[in-house]
Amino acid sequence: MEQKFLNKTNDGCIVLKKGIAPFERYYSETNPDCKLFTIVWNRGDRQIVTIDEVEHEFQRHSVLPIMMSQSFRFERPGQLISWQFNREFYCLANHDAQVGCVGFVFYGPSPTMFVQLETEHQGMMDRLLAVFEEEFFSEEDIKEEMLRMLLVRLIIQVTRLAKKQYLGTEEVVTEKFNIIRQYNLLVEIHYKKEHQVQFYAGMLNKSPKTISNLFSLYSKKTPLQIIQERIIAEARRLLYYTDKSIKEIAYELEFEDVAHFSKFFKNCTAQSPSELKRMIQSGN
């Protein structure tokens, strides 16, 4: 089953998919599907999900938020429920005070944040899904607003569960945690040009040491790792899904030269970009 709402005036779009196969997306700079945020609920058995050509275990009754532009494919898509929406339908950055997810489940420290559902949460998701289905079939004038309200509720619930699972509590030490989230979002915006922690600390009016101390409290990664992993993720995506040369990719990611980029890539992945490119071309 697939249900879709499209606002023809501003191209705002939300899609509900239930048991759709195949369910996959491959990065392309012109692919409109790459403009969609995705929330996937696995209601079946454990399966493998491949995100940007990296395999992960997707446990039964868990939820996976997927960023725009990320490529994905699922081992058994027929047992999945998914919600997809674009910025025109609901802009996460503009409404972060409402949902508190930017820089955490979306634009966060991990590109693969799996959120496990306990029995009580499964019931909540079932009820929410049922209301979504009713609204998609509705012909009322307020249909768009109702779908948006339900999406907000879904995002808030997933964010609350993620905080509890990854931080040990639903409650957040607001000021400190929000700095971490803002840092993650700033990296997402500026990572191609700005590769140093000092830049992001300055934008937050903090010292690099203060940022590092906050990350030691709320993250398993350092501020520098956040930057480096985002650069590597984009480099891998461009190597896998575009015909751009290594020189073009190095230039796009604002490296001084190809040698500097290749050294950086190998230090982070133990593999040079040329080695990865040859592996991709050979089909391995």
KEGU-832546 format. One record per residue (C-alpha): residue number from 1; chain; x, y, z. Coordinates in nm, 3 decimals, m for minus. Layout:
BEGIN
(NUM; A; (X; Y; Z));
...
END
This chain:
BEGIN
(1; A; (0.000; 0.000; 0.000));
(2; A; (0.119; 0.351; m0.080));
(3; A; (m0.058; 0.671; 0.015));
(4; A; (0.066; 1.013; m0.095));
(5; A; (m0.034; 1.370; m0.027));
(6; A; (0.103; 1.648; m0.249));
(7; A; (0.042; 2.018; m0.211));
(8; A; (0.054; 2.136; m0.573));
(9; A; (0.109; 2.497; m0.469));
(10; A; (0.438; 2.451; m0.282));
(11; A; (0.526; 2.086; m0.373));
(12; A; (0.497; 1.980; m0.007));
(13; A; (0.482; 1.601; m0.001));
(14; A; (0.430; 1.320; 0.252));
(15; A; (0.418; 0.950; 0.160));
(16; A; (0.315; 0.647; 0.366));
(17; A; (0.435; 0.310; 0.238));
(18; A; (0.329; m0.022; 0.385));
(19; A; (0.483; m0.347; 0.262));
(20; A; (0.610; m0.192; m0.062));
(21; A; (0.877; m0.387; m0.252));
(22; A; (1.123; m0.290; m0.374));
(23; A; (1.192; m0.001; m0.137));
(24; A; (1.527; 0.152; m0.217));
(25; A; (1.695; 0.476; m0.312));
(26; A; (2.024; 0.554; m0.481));
(27; A; (2.189; 0.893; m0.457));
(28; A; (2.170; 1.122; m0.755));
(29; A; (2.198; 1.499; m0.761));
(30; A; (1.884; 1.510; m0.978));
(31; A; (1.679; 1.240; m0.802));
(32; A; (1.375; 1.402; m0.631));
(33; A; (1.355; 1.107; m0.389));
(34; A; (1.687; 1.224; m0.244));
(35; A; (1.503; 1.530; m0.110));
(36; A; (1.291; 1.317; 0.122));
(37; A; (1.348; 1.248; 0.492));
(38; A; (1.251; 0.890; 0.576));
(39; A; (1.138; 0.713; 0.893));
(40; A; (1.123; 0.334; 0.863));
(41; A; (0.962; 0.091; 1.108));
(42; A; (1.057; m0.276; 1.086));
(43; A; (0.755; m0.479; 1.200));
(44; A; (0.898; m0.810; 1.083));
(45; A; (1.207; m1.019; 1.156));
(46; A; (1.560; m0.887; 1.180));
(47; A; (1.702; m0.795; 0.840));
(48; A; (1.995; m0.620; 0.678));
(49; A; (1.969; m0.259; 0.565));
(50; A; (2.242; m0.116; 0.344));
(51; A; (2.292; 0.260; 0.383));
(52; A; (2.544; 0.428; 0.153));
(53; A; (2.684; 0.079; 0.082));
(54; A; (2.742; m0.003; 0.450));
(55; A; (2.544; m0.296; 0.593));
(56; A; (2.366; m0.271; 0.929));
(57; A; (2.138; m0.501; 1.127));
(58; A; (1.783; m0.370; 1.142));
(59; A; (1.623; m0.538; 1.442));
(60; A; (1.258; m0.639; 1.471));
(61; A; (1.035; m0.361; 1.604));
(62; A; (1.287; m0.085; 1.567));
(63; A; (1.272; 0.249; 1.388));
(64; A; (1.536; 0.399; 1.161));
(65; A; (1.542; 0.768; 1.062));
(66; A; (1.717; 0.818; 0.726));
(67; A; (1.855; 1.151; 0.608));
(68; A; (1.796; 1.313; 0.275));
(69; A; (2.045; 1.203; 0.009));
(70; A; (2.136; 0.880; 0.189));
(71; A; (2.108; 0.577; m0.036));
(72; A; (1.942; 0.269; 0.106));
(73; A; (1.806; m0.075; 0.029));
(74; A; (1.644; m0.334; 0.255));
(75; A; (1.676; m0.711; 0.260));
(76; A; (1.301; m0.764; 0.315));
(77; A; (1.114; m0.442; 0.233));
(78; A; (0.776; m0.615; 0.241));
(79; A; (0.772; m0.609; 0.621));
(80; A; (0.840; m0.236; 0.655));
(81; A; (0.629; 0.071; 0.726));
(82; A; (0.778; 0.401; 0.610));
(83; A; (0.696; 0.769; 0.621));
(84; A; (0.871; 1.005; 0.378));
(85; A; (0.839; 1.383; 0.360));
(86; A; (1.020; 1.682; 0.215));
(87; A; (1.116; 2.020; 0.355));
(88; A; (0.826; 2.186; 0.179));
(89; A; (0.583; 1.970; 0.377));
(90; A; (0.764; 2.006; 0.708));
(91; A; (1.096; 2.184; 0.759));
(92; A; (1.274; 2.026; 1.054));
(93; A; (1.523; 2.309; 1.095));
(94; A; (1.252; 2.577; 1.110));
(95; A; (1.046; 2.381; 1.362));
(96; A; (1.322; 2.236; 1.579));
(97; A; (1.182; 2.400; 1.892));
(98; A; (0.869; 2.194; 1.830));
(99; A; (1.024; 1.852; 1.774));
(100; A; (1.379; 1.881; 1.914));
(101; A; (1.522; 1.633; 1.665));
(102; A; (1.758; 1.842; 1.452));
(103; A; (2.116; 1.749; 1.532));
(104; A; (2.006; 1.429; 1.702));
(105; A; (1.792; 1.178; 1.510));
(106; A; (1.827; 1.391; 1.195));
(107; A; (2.156; 1.568; 1.115));
(108; A; (2.289; 1.392; 1.425));
(109; A; (2.612; 1.230; 1.537));
(110; A; (2.518; 0.897; 1.381));
(111; A; (2.385; 0.841; 1.027));
(112; A; (2.224; 0.515; 1.144));
(113; A; (2.035; 0.569; 1.468));
(114; A; (1.826; 0.257; 1.532));
(115; A; (1.554; 0.315; 1.791));
(116; A; (1.422; 0.000; 1.959));
(117; A; (1.051; m0.018; 2.044));
(118; A; (0.929; m0.185; 2.361));
(119; A; (0.584; m0.351; 2.364));
(120; A; (0.407; m0.036; 2.486));
(121; A; (0.572; 0.170; 2.214));
(122; A; (0.472; m0.081; 1.948));
(123; A; (0.110; m0.028; 2.049));
(124; A; (0.157; 0.348; 2.026));
(125; A; (0.303; 0.314; 1.675));
(126; A; (0.016; 0.088; 1.567));
(127; A; (m0.238; 0.344; 1.685));
(128; A; (m0.053; 0.629; 1.518));
(129; A; (m0.030; 0.434; 1.192));
(130; A; (m0.406; 0.369; 1.199));
(131; A; (m0.479; 0.741; 1.233));
(132; A; (m0.236; 0.820; 0.952));
(133; A; (m0.418; 0.576; 0.725));
(134; A; (m0.754; 0.732; 0.809));
(135; A; (m0.625; 1.081; 0.731));
(136; A; (m0.479; 0.981; 0.397));
(137; A; (m0.824; 0.864; 0.291));
(138; A; (m0.990; 1.177; 0.427));
(139; A; (m1.129; 1.439; 0.189));
(140; A; (m1.153; 1.719; 0.446));
(141; A; (m1.003; 2.062; 0.383));
(142; A; (m0.777; 2.028; 0.687));
(143; A; (m0.622; 1.703; 0.562));
(144; A; (m0.277; 1.856; 0.510));
(145; A; (m0.267; 2.010; 0.858));
(146; A; (m0.384; 1.687; 1.019));
(147; A; (m0.113; 1.488; 0.837));
(148; A; (0.146; 1.744; 0.945));
(149; A; (0.030; 1.722; 1.308));
(150; A; (0.055; 1.343; 1.295));
(151; A; (0.405; 1.364; 1.145));
(152; A; (0.513; 1.598; 1.425));
(153; A; (0.376; 1.351; 1.678));
(154; A; (0.568; 1.066; 1.511));
(155; A; (0.896; 1.262; 1.509));
(156; A; (0.854; 1.366; 1.873));
(157; A; (0.785; 1.008; 1.983));
(158; A; (1.087; 0.871; 1.794));
(159; A; (1.307; 1.149; 1.935));
(160; A; (1.194; 1.080; 2.293));
(161; A; (1.268; 0.709; 2.258));
(162; A; (1.605; 0.782; 2.096));
(163; A; (1.704; 1.013; 2.382));
(164; A; (1.613; 0.747; 2.636));
(165; A; (1.800; 0.477; 2.445));
(166; A; (2.114; 0.673; 2.356));
(167; A; (2.139; 0.907; 2.654));
(168; A; (1.973; 0.699; 2.926));
(169; A; (1.693; 0.948; 2.981));
(170; A; (1.409; 1.121; 2.799));
(171; A; (1.494; 1.444; 2.978));
(172; A; (1.766; 1.660; 2.833));
(173; A; (2.000; 1.901; 3.005));
(174; A; (1.867; 2.158; 2.762));
(175; A; (2.144; 2.414; 2.731));
(176; A; (2.435; 2.171; 2.705));
(177; A; (2.260; 1.917; 2.487));
(178; A; (2.132; 2.184; 2.249));
(179; A; (2.488; 2.302; 2.191));
(180; A; (2.574; 1.950; 2.077));
(181; A; (2.274; 1.943; 1.845));
(182; A; (2.358; 2.286; 1.704));
(183; A; (2.716; 2.174; 1.645));
(184; A; (2.595; 1.869; 1.450));
(185; A; (2.364; 2.084; 1.239));
(186; A; (2.638; 2.338; 1.167));
(187; A; (2.865; 2.056; 1.052));
(188; A; (2.592; 1.939; 0.814));
(189; A; (2.567; 2.287; 0.669));
(190; A; (2.938; 2.376; 0.644));
(191; A; (3.136; 2.049; 0.634));
(192; A; (3.243; 2.090; 0.271));
(193; A; (3.430; 2.412; 0.342));
(194; A; (3.508; 2.404; 0.714));
(195; A; (3.709; 2.109; 0.846));
(196; A; (3.823; 2.238; 1.186));
(197; A; (3.649; 2.232; 1.526));
(198; A; (3.758; 2.590; 1.592));
(199; A; (3.524; 2.723; 1.321));
(200; A; (3.216; 2.556; 1.468));
(201; A; (3.309; 2.644; 1.825));
(202; A; (3.339; 3.006; 1.717));
(203; A; (2.993; 3.002; 1.561));
(204; A; (2.859; 2.877; 1.894));
(205; A; (3.058; 3.135; 2.092));
(206; A; (3.242; 2.858; 2.273));
(207; A; (3.603; 2.748; 2.292));
(208; A; (3.708; 2.423; 2.121));
(209; A; (3.791; 2.284; 2.466));
(210; A; (3.438; 2.359; 2.593));
(211; A; (3.289; 2.184; 2.289));
(212; A; (3.514; 1.882; 2.345));
(213; A; (3.412; 1.862; 2.711));
(214; A; (3.043; 1.870; 2.618));
(215; A; (3.090; 1.594; 2.363));
(216; A; (3.262; 1.380; 2.626));
(217; A; (2.938; 1.402; 2.826));
(218; A; (2.682; 1.343; 2.550));
(219; A; (2.854; 1.165; 2.265));
(220; A; (3.075; 0.865; 2.198));
(221; A; (3.254; 1.068; 1.933));
(222; A; (3.477; 1.372; 1.946));
(223; A; (3.385; 1.699; 1.768));
(224; A; (3.660; 1.636; 1.514));
(225; A; (3.528; 1.286; 1.441));
(226; A; (3.186; 1.434; 1.363));
(227; A; (3.343; 1.656; 1.096));
(228; A; (3.568; 1.386; 0.954));
(229; A; (3.296; 1.121; 0.937));
(230; A; (3.061; 1.360; 0.756));
(231; A; (3.331; 1.440; 0.498));
(232; A; (3.406; 1.070; 0.450));
(233; A; (3.036; 0.985; 0.415));
(234; A; (3.000; 1.242; 0.138));
(235; A; (3.321; 1.132; m0.033));
(236; A; (3.206; 0.768; m0.033));
(237; A; (2.864; 0.869; m0.165));
(238; A; (3.022; 1.060; m0.453));
(239; A; (3.260; 0.775; m0.530));
(240; A; (2.982; 0.515; m0.534));
(241; A; (2.700; 0.701; m0.703));
(242; A; (2.853; 0.959; m0.937));
(243; A; (3.105; 0.963; m1.219));
(244; A; (3.308; 1.241; m1.059));
(245; A; (3.681; 1.194; m1.056));
(246; A; (3.880; 1.186; m0.732));
(247; A; (4.019; 1.527; m0.825));
(248; A; (3.666; 1.667; m0.867));
(249; A; (3.558; 1.519; m0.533));
(250; A; (3.863; 1.662; m0.357));
(251; A; (3.782; 2.002; m0.504));
(252; A; (3.414; 1.980; m0.405));
(253; A; (3.514; 1.898; m0.047));
(254; A; (3.753; 2.195; m0.038));
(255; A; (4.082; 2.005; m0.004));
(256; A; (4.401; 2.180; m0.110));
(257; A; (4.490; 1.905; m0.356));
(258; A; (4.424; 1.541; m0.441));
(259; A; (4.720; 1.419; m0.235));
(260; A; (4.585; 1.587; 0.080));
(261; A; (4.239; 1.443; 0.021));
(262; A; (4.374; 1.093; m0.047));
(263; A; (4.585; 1.099; 0.269));
(264; A; (4.286; 1.217; 0.475));
(265; A; (4.059; 0.949; 0.325));
(266; A; (4.309; 0.669; 0.386));
(267; A; (4.379; 0.781; 0.744));
(268; A; (4.005; 0.765; 0.818));
(269; A; (3.916; 0.447; 0.629));
(270; A; (4.243; 0.252; 0.587));
(271; A; (4.173; 0.261; 0.214));
(272; A; (4.264; 0.521; m0.046));
(273; A; (3.989; 0.672; m0.264));
(274; A; (4.154; 0.524; m0.572));
(275; A; (4.146; 0.177; m0.413));
(276; A; (3.777; 0.219; m0.331));
(277; A; (3.705; 0.344; m0.683));
(278; A; (3.875; 0.039; m0.835));
(279; A; (3.676; m0.189; m0.603));
(280; A; (3.350; m0.021; m0.710));
(281; A; (3.436; m0.046; m1.078));
(282; A; (3.522; m0.416; m1.042));
(283; A; (3.186; m0.480; m0.874));
(284; A; (3.333; m0.613; m0.549));
END
